[in-house]
């Protein structure tokens, strides 16, 4: 452990095994799979397990529904779908999700948790950077992205397809081709994105309902015994959403001694009115939470992580541009 990390995270010097609460590390998640607490009609693949989380898989059918919903304490998702469904889409073959429409997709995984284990979901960075808004819902649920302690049942995801460099960000084009999520380093970014060139003034006006990719001024390091979450939109910050994917696995920006932090890519959308953001403006904060134990898997190139040393970068489906760097969201 390097000395500078110890000064930032003094709790790392403590005996972590004494904690009775915290985020489960990878080996504990694998134990839940072995115990069938996490299971599905198709066996859960160990490659889905990340350092302190598990990737969930889409099922074979998407249901186009009239509106977003929460089930409430007395209702199941299946009954809500039956009431609100407009049509079904077969996801076993390539399918198109229309912009601005709401879809409910049953996931392959289901949970059978004990009363001392609950869950919290976060979208994947890759889908967030494609301007695809996703959030988890459960039967008898009263809030999104939360799985209550002791939950036993299926999981569902709500999906909405919203529509040294001088490059400080990207703005999504209104009418772009379809994206195949299975392809990596494949698409020409110029067909999908307009680069935002460095501005004379250290500020940027966000147009309502346009989608932007920006990057934080600060670099982030998450020690192996911790995970971090970028907190949800705070109305006191301004009338815009600053992220879709907000979970940072243990080891993000940490890695070997040559990695001194990694910038957070921000998926930004203004709502209702134009909104001015300026260089150095506070747009969110990170909450660090300890794990019960150090995970056997650590975020980084060793497990195929896509964004360990990222600067200003698009999702992995797009070819890397030679000017993708760690430039700040708005020039200082």
C-alpha positions, 0 to 999 in steps of 0.5 A: 500500500503506497503511503499517499493512499494510506493518508487518504484512506486511513481506515485501510489500516484497520482489520476489515474482517471485523466489519459485519456490514458492507459491500460484498466482494467478488468471492462472496457474490460467487458464493451466492451463485453457488448457493443459488441465491443468484440464479436463472434459467441459464446458468450464471457465468462467472465472467459476469462477476466483477470486483464488487458487483455482478453484470445482469443479462437481458432476457429474450423479450422486451415489452413496449409499455405506455409509461414508466412505472413502479409496482408499489407494495401490492403489485408485480411487474408482470401484472403491470406489463399485462396492463400497460403493454403495447407490443412485444419485441423478440430480442433473440435476434437484432431488434430496434428500440425506438427513441423516446419509448419505454421498454420493460425487459425481464432479466435472466437473473432472479434473486433469492436473498436472505434477510441480511442482504439487499441490493443496489443497481447501477447502469453500465457505463457503456449503455450510459455513454450511448444515451440509453437510460436504464433502471432496475425494477422489482416486484412490489417495489417502491423505488427504482434501483433498489432490491430490498433485503430478503427479496425473492423473485425476478428482476426487470430493467426499464429501458429508454433510448433517449435520444492535449486536445481541443476536444472538450466533449461530444454532443450526440447527433439527432439522427444517427445509425443503429448501434450493435452493442456486441461490436467493439472498436467498430463504429466511426464516431463522426457518424454519431457525435459532434465534437465540442471544440475548446471554448474561449470562455470556460463555460458551456451552454447545455441545450435542452434534451441534447445529450453530452459526453464530458469528463471530470477535472478530478481523477478518481482512485478507488482502493481495492477494499472500497467501492464508490458511487456517484450520487444521483442528481441533486436539484440544488446543483442545477436543472440537469442530470450528470450521469447514467452510470455511477458505480466505480468498482474496487481498483478503478483508477488504482491499478499499478503504481503507474496509474494515479487516478482515472477521470470520470466520464460524465453523461450529461443531459439538460432538462426543460431549459438551457443550462450553463455549466462552467469549468470547475463547477461542482456537479456531483460527489462520490460516496465511498463504501467499504467492502466486507473483504478485498475482492479476488477480482480487481478492476483493471486490464487483468479482467478486461475492464474497458475504462481503467485509463480513460480520459475523454472517451466514448463507449467501447463500441466506437473507434478510439479517436487520436485526440481522446485525452484526459481533458477537463469537461470545460477548459480551465 
